[in-house]
Amino acid sequence: MVAITVILAAVIGTFVLGLGDQIGGSATAGVTIDGDNTTEVTVTLTNTGTAETVEVRNSTSGSPVRTLNSTGQSVTLDNSSISSSTRYNVVAIGPNGEASVVRSFTVANS
């Protein structure tokens, strides 16, 4: 009984003092991916969620290829500039710079 009271007091005290606001969360966003594992893939931002921006990144290098900033914005990647099938990650970037992989897809070479 005493242990339960101490735990409840600690949890309530943490949130009352505002320390609960410092707990980090992952950035979220909604995207649709049309054509995964084909020679042309379209990524559309459907919901920004908690993200400030959404980046399409090469999964090997991690470097951003395209950035989506607003709902409805889309980007199409094709195999015209790649020599082999390439994997990409769609990454939500939050207001504090936290990054979360939302989806992954592949652009096929042929």
Z-matrix of the N, CA and C atoms (Angstrom, degrees):
N
C 1 1.453
C 2 1.534 1 110.66
N 3 1.327 2 115.36 1 -45.08
C 4 1.464 3 119.91 2 179.50
C 5 1.524 4 110.15 3 -64.41
N 6 1.335 5 116.73 4 -41.15
C 7 1.468 6 120.97 5 -179.21
C 8 1.531 7 110.87 6 -62.36
N 9 1.314 8 116.90 7 -41.58
C 10 1.462 9 120.91 8 179.24
C 11 1.519 10 110.33 9 -64.23
N 12 1.297 11 117.43 10 -41.38
C 13 1.467 12 121.78 11 178.84
C 14 1.524 13 110.81 12 -63.30
N 15 1.323 14 117.23 13 -42.41
C 16 1.469 15 121.14 14 179.83
C 17 1.530 16 110.37 15 -64.78
N 18 1.321 17 117.51 16 -42.74
C 19 1.462 18 121.06 17 179.84
C 20 1.526 19 110.75 18 -64.90
N 21 1.314 20 117.39 19 -45.17
C 22 1.471 21 120.63 20 178.25
C 23 1.521 22 111.37 21 -61.92
N 24 1.322 23 117.08 22 -42.03
C 25 1.470 24 120.72 23 179.00
C 26 1.523 25 110.73 24 -62.41
N 27 1.319 26 116.96 25 -40.37
C 28 1.462 27 120.41 26 179.88
C 29 1.525 28 111.55 27 -66.21
N 30 1.323 29 117.55 28 -43.71
C 31 1.467 30 121.54 29 -179.96
C 32 1.530 31 110.71 30 -65.26
N 33 1.311 32 116.86 31 -46.84
C 34 1.468 33 120.86 32 -179.75
C 35 1.528 34 110.16 33 -64.95
N 36 1.319 35 117.25 34 -42.40
C 37 1.463 36 121.09 35 178.71
C 38 1.515 37 112.41 36 -61.50
N 39 1.313 38 116.59 37 -38.53
C 40 1.461 39 121.04 38 179.42
C 41 1.517 40 111.12 39 -61.38
N 42 1.324 41 117.32 40 -45.64
C 43 1.460 42 119.85 41 -178.85
C 44 1.526 43 112.75 42 -75.83
N 45 1.312 44 118.17 43 -33.10
C 46 1.463 45 120.75 44 178.42
C 47 1.526 46 110.11 45 -66.39
N 48 1.317 47 117.40 46 -38.20
C 49 1.463 48 121.08 47 -179.62
C 50 1.527 49 112.56 48 -80.45
N 51 1.319 50 117.21 49 -3.73
C 52 1.456 51 120.63 50 177.06
C 53 1.510 52 114.12 51 86.31
N 54 1.301 53 118.04 52 5.14
C 55 1.450 54 119.88 53 -179.68
C 56 1.520 55 111.25 54 -70.34
N 57 1.285 56 118.08 55 -22.42
C 58 1.462 57 121.79 56 177.87
C 59 1.513 58 112.29 57 -66.73
N 60 1.349 59 117.63 58 -23.81
C 61 1.457 60 121.03 59 178.59
C 62 1.521 61 112.13 60 -69.88
N 63 1.313 62 117.28 61 -19.85
C 64 1.452 63 120.76 62 -177.47
C 65 1.524 64 112.47 63 -84.31
N 66 1.304 65 117.11 64 -7.97
C 67 1.449 66 120.42 65 178.86
C 68 1.518 67 108.00 66 -71.72
N 69 1.330 68 116.81 67 119.70
C 70 1.454 69 121.87 68 -175.47
C 71 1.515 70 112.04 69 -76.67
N 72 1.301 71 114.86 70 147.89
C 73 1.448 72 120.77 71 176.22
C 74 1.510 73 109.38 72 -124.05
N 75 1.272 74 116.40 73 169.65
C 76 1.456 75 121.31 74 178.53
C 77 1.519 76 109.79 75 -86.28
N 78 1.316 77 115.51 76 145.68
C 79 1.453 78 120.39 77 174.88
C 80 1.526 79 108.23 78 -72.37
N 81 1.327 80 116.51 79 143.62
C 82 1.453 81 121.19 80 -179.92
C 83 1.522 82 110.51 81 -127.90
N 84 1.315 83 115.54 82 154.09
C 85 1.460 84 121.77 83 175.02
C 86 1.521 85 107.50 84 -163.06
N 87 1.324 86 116.16 85 158.21
C 88 1.458 87 120.91 86 177.78
C 89 1.517 88 110.26 87 -111.10
N 90 1.316 89 116.89 88 131.57
C 91 1.460 90 121.85 89 177.92
C 92 1.519 91 110.05 90 -136.54
N 93 1.322 92 115.76 91 154.87
C 94 1.457 93 120.69 92 169.29
C 95 1.523 94 106.89 93 -114.88
N 96 1.324 95 115.00 94 144.47
C 97 1.456 96 120.92 95 179.13
C 98 1.518 97 107.51 96 -125.06
N 99 1.333 98 115.75 97 117.37
C 100 1.462 99 121.61 98 179.79
C 101 1.526 100 109.22 99 -107.92
N 102 1.326 101 116.37 100 123.33
C 103 1.455 102 120.91 101 175.03
C 104 1.514 103 114.85 102 97.11
N 105 1.331 104 118.84 103 21.27
C 106 1.463 105 120.81 104 179.37
C 107 1.524 106 110.48 105 -51.10
N 108 1.319 107 115.58 106 133.83
C 109 1.465 108 124.42 107 178.38
C 110 1.529 109 112.43 108 67.32
N 111 1.338 110 116.15 109 28.76
C 112 1.462 111 121.75 110 172.55
C 113 1.529 112 107.85 111 -119.40
N 114 1.312 113 117.58 112 -177.76
C 115 1.463 114 121.00 113 -177.60
C 116 1.529 115 113.31 114 -80.50
N 117 1.335 116 117.48 115 -8.97
C 118 1.466 117 121.78 116 178.27
C 119 1.529 118 108.91 117 -143.49
N 120 1.322 119 116.11 118 121.59
C 121 1.464 120 121.53 119 -176.85
C 122 1.522 121 108.99 120 -123.99
N 123 1.339 122 116.15 121 133.43
C 124 1.464 123 121.49 122 177.48
C 125 1.520 124 109.23 123 -113.26
N 126 1.338 125 115.13 124 129.09
C 127 1.461 126 122.68 125 177.56
C 128 1.527 127 107.29 126 -110.97
N 129 1.330 128 116.58 127 126.17
C 130 1.467 129 121.54 128 -179.86
C 131 1.521 130 109.35 129 -122.27
N 132 1.331 131 116.61 130 130.21
C 133 1.460 132 121.99 131 176.85
C 134 1.524 133 108.65 132 -80.38
N 135 1.339 134 117.06 133 115.15
C 136 1.463 135 121.33 134 -176.91
C 137 1.524 136 112.66 135 -100.83
N 138 1.333 137 116.90 136 -22.29
C 139 1.461 138 120.73 137 -178.38
C 140 1.520 139 108.10 138 -158.72
N 141 1.326 140 117.34 139 125.63
C 142 1.465 141 119.47 140 -178.71
C 143 1.523 142 112.48 141 -76.28
N 144 1.333 143 118.21 142 -17.67
C 145 1.466 144 120.36 143 178.61
C 146 1.518 145 111.17 144 52.37
N 147 1.334 146 117.26 145 -126.77
C 148 1.466 147 121.57 146 179.07
C 149 1.521 148 112.12 147 -98.38
N 150 1.322 149 117.06 148 5.12
C 151 1.467 150 121.23 149 -177.24
C 152 1.522 151 111.50 150 -84.92
N 153 1.327 152 115.55 151 145.58
C 154 1.466 153 120.35 152 171.66
C 155 1.520 154 110.06 153 -84.89
N 156 1.333 155 116.04 154 -38.91
C 157 1.452 156 121.82 155 175.95
C 158 1.526 157 108.67 156 -141.70
N 159 1.315 158 114.86 157 164.64
C 160 1.468 159 121.52 158 175.13
C 161 1.516 160 106.14 159 -128.14
N 162 1.323 161 116.03 160 128.53
C 163 1.457 162 121.09 161 -179.80
C 164 1.520 163 110.50 162 -112.53
N 165 1.328 164 115.56 163 142.24
C 166 1.458 165 121.77 164 169.67
C 167 1.524 166 104.60 165 -98.16
N 168 1.342 167 115.98 166 119.10
C 169 1.463 168 120.85 167 -175.08
C 170 1.526 169 110.97 168 -119.89
N 171 1.319 170 115.29 169 145.99
C 172 1.454 171 121.07 170 170.57
C 173 1.517 172 106.56 171 -67.12
N 174 1.333 173 118.07 172 126.04
C 175 1.464 174 119.93 173 -173.96
C 176 1.524 175 112.73 174 -71.80
N 177 1.321 176 118.03 175 -22.14
C 178 1.462 177 120.71 176 179.28
C 179 1.522 178 111.47 177 -78.32
N 180 1.321 179 116.63 178 -51.52
C 181 1.467 180 120.58 179 -177.01
C 182 1.524 181 112.85 180 -88.85
N 183 1.334 182 116.62 181 -23.95
C 184 1.456 183 120.62 182 -176.92
C 185 1.514 184 113.47 183 79.75
N 186 1.328 185 116.83 184 -0.23
C 187 1.463 186 119.53 185 -177.66
C 188 1.520 187 111.76 186 -79.01
N 189 1.341 188 116.29 187 140.23
C 190 1.469 189 120.41 188 179.47
C 191 1.532 190 110.95 189 -66.53
N 192 1.324 191 115.48 190 137.38
C 193 1.457 192 121.95 191 177.79
C 194 1.526 193 109.24 192 -103.49
N 195 1.328 194 116.10 193 -41.49
C 196 1.469 195 123.14 194 178.97
C 197 1.521 196 108.96 195 -146.21
N 198 1.340 197 116.10 196 155.94
C 199 1.462 198 122.09 197 177.03
C 200 1.519 199 108.74 198 -125.29
N 201 1.342 200 115.80 199 134.54
C 202 1.470 201 122.28 200 176.18
C 203 1.521 202 107.49 201 -112.92
N 204 1.345 203 116.91 202 130.66
C 205 1.462 204 121.00 203 -174.92
C 206 1.515 205 114.89 204 -115.18
N 207 1.326 206 117.86 205 -20.71
C 208 1.460 207 118.60 206 -175.04
C 209 1.529 208 111.02 207 -138.49
N 210 1.318 209 114.86 208 151.67
C 211 1.458 210 121.95 209 -179.85
C 212 1.525 211 110.13 210 -57.16
N 213 1.327 212 115.81 211 134.91
C 214 1.452 213 121.15 212 -179.61
C 215 1.520 214 113.46 213 94.60
N 216 1.317 215 116.81 214 -18.18
C 217 1.457 216 120.21 215 179.22
C 218 1.533 217 109.15 216 -70.54
N 219 1.341 218 116.34 217 142.06
C 220 1.455 219 119.33 218 -179.65
C 221 1.521 220 110.51 219 -139.63
N 222 1.315 221 114.71 220 163.18
C 223 1.452 222 121.80 221 177.27
C 224 1.526 223 107.38 222 -140.63
N 225 1.331 224 115.62 223 141.47
C 226 1.458 225 120.99 224 177.89
C 227 1.521 226 108.53 225 -115.36
N 228 1.324 227 115.66 226 127.24
C 229 1.456 228 121.88 227 176.19
C 230 1.519 229 107.86 228 -111.17
N 231 1.332 230 116.56 229 137.11
C 232 1.461 231 119.21 230 177.76
C 233 1.523 232 109.95 231 -129.09
N 234 1.304 233 116.14 232 178.93
C 235 1.456 234 120.96 233 -174.38
C 236 1.523 235 113.51 234 -88.84
N 237 1.320 236 118.94 235 11.84
C 238 1.462 237 121.06 236 -176.38
C 239 1.527 238 113.17 237 -66.72
N 240 1.319 239 118.09 238 -23.78
C 241 1.466 240 119.40 239 -177.04
C 242 1.530 241 113.28 240 -116.76
N 243 1.328 242 117.23 241 16.07
C 244 1.460 243 119.65 242 -179.88
C 245 1.531 244 109.83 243 -123.06
N 246 1.317 245 115.48 244 148.44
C 247 1.467 246 119.46 245 -178.73
C 248 1.521 247 112.32 246 -97.96
N 249 1.322 248 117.15 247 -16.81
C 250 1.462 249 120.95 248 176.59
C 251 1.521 250 108.41 249 -144.77
N 252 1.311 251 116.93 250 166.95
C 253 1.462 252 120.27 251 178.86
C 254 1.525 253 109.36 252 -55.84
N 255 1.310 254 115.70 253 136.06
C 256 1.465 255 120.86 254 -175.19
C 257 1.510 256 110.37 255 -124.25
N 258 1.323 257 115.89 256 135.57
C 259 1.463 258 122.65 257 178.75
C 260 1.532 259 107.96 258 -96.37
N 261 1.339 260 115.49 259 139.16
C 262 1.459 261 122.77 260 179.03
C 263 1.521 262 109.66 261 -127.24
N 264 1.322 263 115.97 262 152.86
C 265 1.462 264 122.77 263 173.63
C 266 1.517 265 108.82 264 -116.51
N 267 1.325 266 116.90 265 140.49
C 268 1.457 267 122.26 266 171.34
C 269 1.521 268 105.27 267 -98.52
N 270 1.344 269 116.24 268 119.84
C 271 1.458 270 122.07 269 -171.29
C 272 1.526 271 110.36 270 -119.36
N 273 1.339 272 116.03 271 125.37
C 274 1.465 273 121.44 272 175.40
C 275 1.524 274 107.83 273 -86.98
N 276 1.346 275 116.42 274 130.84
C 277 1.466 276 122.43 275 179.55
C 278 1.520 277 107.94 276 -110.59
N 279 1.322 278 116.83 277 118.16
C 280 1.460 279 122.18 278 -177.72
C 281 1.513 280 112.88 279 -83.60
N 282 1.329 281 117.52 280 175.71
C 283 1.463 282 122.34 281 -176.43
C 284 1.526 283 113.63 282 -64.33
N 285 1.306 284 118.23 283 -24.51
C 286 1.464 285 120.72 284 178.75
C 287 1.519 286 112.22 285 -100.39
N 288 1.329 287 116.69 286 13.92
C 289 1.453 288 121.39 287 178.25
C 290 1.519 289 115.18 288 87.00
N 291 1.347 290 116.64 289 -0.37
C 292 1.462 291 118.32 290 179.05
C 293 1.531 292 109.14 291 -67.60
N 294 1.323 293 115.20 292 140.05
C 295 1.459 294 120.97 293 -176.90
C 296 1.516 295 110.10 294 -121.25
N 297 1.343 296 115.67 295 135.02
C 298 1.461 297 121.66 296 178.94
C 299 1.518 298 109.25 297 -133.32
N 300 1.331 299 116.45 298 131.71
C 301 1.458 300 120.52 299 175.85
C 302 1.523 301 108.17 300 -73.45
N 303 1.330 302 115.43 301 122.42
C 304 1.460 303 121.81 302 -178.87
C 305 1.525 304 110.41 303 -91.41
N 306 1.324 305 116.82 304 -46.39
C 307 1.474 306 122.82 305 -179.36
C 308 1.524 307 108.44 306 -150.47
N 309 1.314 308 115.36 307 164.85
C 310 1.464 309 122.39 308 173.86
C 311 1.522 310 107.95 309 -132.84
N 312 1.332 311 116.34 310 153.20
C 313 1.453 312 120.51 311 177.87
C 314 1.526 313 109.25 312 -155.07
N 315 1.328 314 115.36 313 167.48
C 316 1.457 315 121.64 314 -179.27
C 317 1.519 316 109.79 315 -124.55
N 318 1.345 317 116.10 316 136.36
C 319 1.456 318 121.75 317 169.67
C 320 1.519 319 105.15 318 -100.85
N 321 1.329 320 116.25 319 117.73
C 322 1.460 321 121.27 320 -177.02
C 323 1.533 322 110.46 321 -78.25
N 324 1.326 323 115.56 322 148.41
C 325 1.454 324 120.65 323 179.44
C 326 1.524 325 111.56 324 -72.99
N 327 1.295 326 117.09 325 -41.16
C 328 1.477 327 119.11 326 177.99
C 329 1.505 328 111.03 327 -154.80
